Amino acid sequence: MYKEIIKPTLVLIIISVLVGTLLAVTYNVAGIADLATAGLSQADLEELKPSVMPAASSLKNASVSVEDGSLLGVYADEGGSGAAIHVVTKGYGGDLKILVGIDANGAVTGAAVTESAETPNLGSKVSEPAFIEQFVGKSGALAVDKDGGEIAAVAGATISSRAFTDGVNKALEIYEQVKGEL
């Protein structure tokens, strides 16, 4: 019984532990874990600034003390006009990463989708200016029209529209928590 059942089982367990350990070491040595949380580069921020915070002079990474699983980064305007909050939310197709510009008064100045797994030509329409412009100047809790709010959901993409709106709401909440630190 030992040679037929226990010995092969132990060998497989030892091999599995060794392979798992090697994968973990390779993952950390290669820096793959750091890439997932690296945030936006300065070049990305400069490219997104006109659509997110048109009045901003320059966006710089800000260190804040808030811990929220949906927060990817906070980028303060050096001119003091507000900040851009990078958040992740769950859309229909997976993660939806959004950079939301917020002025010093707590109103949305613009937004941009930085990463999306939404359905092409349907849920991906939440990244189009016609949808995003509805958020500009708004503050407080926002909702899509199907939930009694004033944001018109993209036709056929209510889940994606809700996800984007939830991301903007989360960014507004985070801004209220960190604005004193900026």
C-alpha positions as CSV (number, residue, x, y, z in Angstrom):
1,M,0.0,0.0,0.0
2,Y,2.9,2.4,0.8
3,K,4.5,2.0,-2.6
4,E,1.2,2.1,-4.5
5,I,-0.6,5.1,-2.8
6,I,1.4,7.0,-0.2
7,K,4.8,7.2,-1.9
8,P,3.4,8.6,-5.3
9,T,1.2,11.0,-3.4
10,L,4.1,12.4,-1.3
11,V,6.2,12.7,-4.4
12,L,3.5,14.7,-6.2
13,I,3.0,17.0,-3.2
14,I,6.8,17.7,-2.9
15,I,7.0,18.4,-6.7
16,S,3.9,20.8,-6.5
17,V,5.4,22.7,-3.5
18,L,8.7,23.1,-5.3
19,V,7.1,24.3,-8.5
20,G,4.9,26.7,-6.7
21,T,7.8,28.1,-4.8
22,L,9.8,28.5,-8.0
23,L,6.9,30.3,-9.6
24,A,6.5,32.7,-6.7
25,V,10.2,33.5,-6.6
26,T,10.3,34.1,-10.4
27,Y,7.2,36.3,-10.2
28,N,8.8,38.5,-7.5
29,V,12.3,38.6,-9.0
30,A,11.0,39.5,-12.4
31,G,9.1,42.5,-10.9
32,I,5.7,41.3,-12.2
33,A,4.0,42.1,-8.9
34,D,5.3,45.7,-9.0
35,L,4.0,46.2,-12.6
36,A,0.4,45.6,-11.5
37,T,0.5,48.5,-8.9
38,A,2.9,50.8,-10.7
39,G,0.2,53.4,-11.5
40,L,0.2,55.8,-14.3
41,S,3.4,57.2,-15.8
42,Q,4.1,60.9,-16.1
43,A,3.7,60.6,-19.9
44,D,0.3,58.9,-19.4
45,L,-0.8,61.7,-17.0
46,E,0.3,64.4,-19.5
47,E,-1.7,62.6,-22.3
48,L,-4.8,62.3,-20.1
49,K,-4.7,65.7,-18.4
50,P,-6.6,67.6,-21.1
51,S,-9.6,65.3,-20.9
52,V,-9.4,64.8,-17.1
53,M,-8.3,68.1,-15.7
54,P,-8.0,70.7,-18.5
55,A,-7.2,73.6,-16.1
56,A,-4.4,71.7,-14.3
57,S,-0.9,72.9,-14.6
58,S,0.8,69.6,-13.9
59,L,-0.3,66.3,-12.2
60,K,2.1,64.7,-9.8
61,N,1.7,61.4,-7.8
62,A,0.5,62.2,-4.3
63,S,1.1,60.1,-1.3
64,V,-2.1,59.7,0.7
65,S,-3.0,57.8,3.8
66,V,-6.3,56.3,2.6
67,E,-6.5,52.6,2.1
68,D,-9.2,51.5,-0.3
69,G,-9.0,48.4,-2.6
70,S,-10.4,50.4,-5.5
71,L,-7.8,53.2,-5.3
72,L,-5.0,52.9,-7.8
73,G,-3.5,56.4,-7.4
74,V,-3.9,60.0,-6.5
75,Y,-2.4,62.7,-8.7
76,A,-2.5,66.2,-7.3
77,D,-2.4,69.3,-9.5
78,E,0.7,71.3,-8.6
79,G,-1.3,74.5,-9.2
80,G,-3.8,73.5,-6.5
81,S,-6.9,73.2,-8.7
82,G,-7.7,69.7,-7.5
83,A,-6.6,66.2,-8.2
84,A,-7.1,63.2,-10.5
85,I,-8.1,60.0,-8.7
86,H,-7.4,56.7,-10.4
87,V,-9.8,53.9,-9.4
88,V,-10.8,50.4,-10.5
89,T,-14.4,49.1,-10.5
90,K,-16.0,46.0,-11.8
91,G,-17.7,46.3,-15.2
92,Y,-19.6,43.8,-17.3
93,G,-16.4,42.4,-18.9
94,G,-14.1,42.7,-16.0
95,D,-12.0,45.5,-14.4
96,L,-12.7,49.1,-15.5
97,K,-10.0,51.5,-14.6
98,I,-10.9,55.2,-14.6
99,L,-9.0,58.4,-14.0
100,V,-11.4,61.1,-12.6
101,G,-10.5,64.7,-12.4
102,I,-12.0,66.6,-9.4
103,D,-11.6,70.3,-8.8
104,A,-10.9,71.9,-5.4
105,N,-14.7,72.2,-4.8
106,G,-15.3,68.5,-5.2
107,A,-16.9,68.6,-8.7
108,V,-15.9,66.4,-11.6
109,T,-13.8,68.2,-14.2
110,G,-13.5,65.2,-16.6
111,A,-12.7,61.5,-16.7
112,A,-10.9,58.9,-18.9
113,V,-10.9,55.2,-19.1
114,T,-7.3,54.0,-18.7
115,E,-8.1,50.2,-19.0
116,S,-11.2,48.3,-20.0
117,A,-12.4,44.8,-20.6
118,E,-15.8,45.9,-21.7
119,T,-17.5,44.6,-24.8
120,P,-16.2,46.4,-27.9
121,N,-18.8,48.8,-29.5
122,L,-21.2,48.3,-26.6
123,G,-19.8,48.6,-23.0
124,S,-16.7,50.3,-24.3
125,K,-18.9,53.3,-25.2
126,V,-18.5,54.5,-21.6
127,S,-15.1,55.8,-22.7
128,E,-16.6,58.1,-25.3
129,P,-16.8,61.8,-24.7
130,A,-20.6,61.9,-25.1
131,F,-21.0,59.7,-22.1
132,I,-18.2,61.1,-20.0
133,E,-19.3,64.8,-20.5
134,Q,-22.5,64.1,-18.4
135,F,-20.3,63.9,-15.3
136,V,-18.5,67.3,-15.7
137,G,-19.5,69.7,-13.1
138,K,-21.3,67.1,-11.0
139,S,-20.6,66.3,-7.4
140,G,-22.2,64.1,-4.7
141,A,-23.7,60.7,-5.3
142,L,-24.4,60.0,-8.9
143,A,-26.6,57.4,-10.5
144,V,-27.7,56.3,-14.0
145,D,-31.2,57.2,-15.2
146,K,-32.4,53.6,-14.7
147,D,-31.6,53.9,-11.1
148,G,-33.3,57.3,-10.7
149,G,-30.2,59.4,-11.4
150,E,-29.4,62.0,-14.1
151,I,-26.7,60.1,-16.0
152,A,-28.0,58.6,-19.2
153,A,-26.8,55.0,-19.5
154,V,-25.3,53.8,-22.7
155,A,-28.0,51.9,-24.6
156,G,-27.5,48.2,-24.1
157,A,-24.7,48.7,-21.7
158,T,-26.4,49.5,-18.4
159,I,-23.9,47.4,-16.3
160,S,-20.9,49.2,-17.9
161,S,-22.6,52.6,-17.3
162,R,-23.3,51.7,-13.7
163,A,-19.7,50.6,-13.2
164,F,-18.3,53.8,-14.7
165,T,-20.7,55.8,-12.5
166,D,-19.7,53.8,-9.4
167,G,-16.1,54.5,-10.2
168,V,-16.7,58.2,-10.4
169,N,-18.6,58.0,-7.1
170,K,-15.7,56.2,-5.5
171,A,-13.3,58.8,-6.8
172,L,-15.4,61.6,-5.4
173,E,-15.5,59.8,-2.0
174,I,-11.8,59.3,-2.0
175,Y,-11.2,62.9,-2.9
176,E,-13.2,64.0,0.1
177,Q,-11.0,61.8,2.3
178,V,-7.7,63.0,0.9
179,K,-8.2,66.6,-0.1
180,G,-6.7,67.9,3.2
181,E,-3.5,65.9,2.4
182,L,-3.0,67.4,-1.1
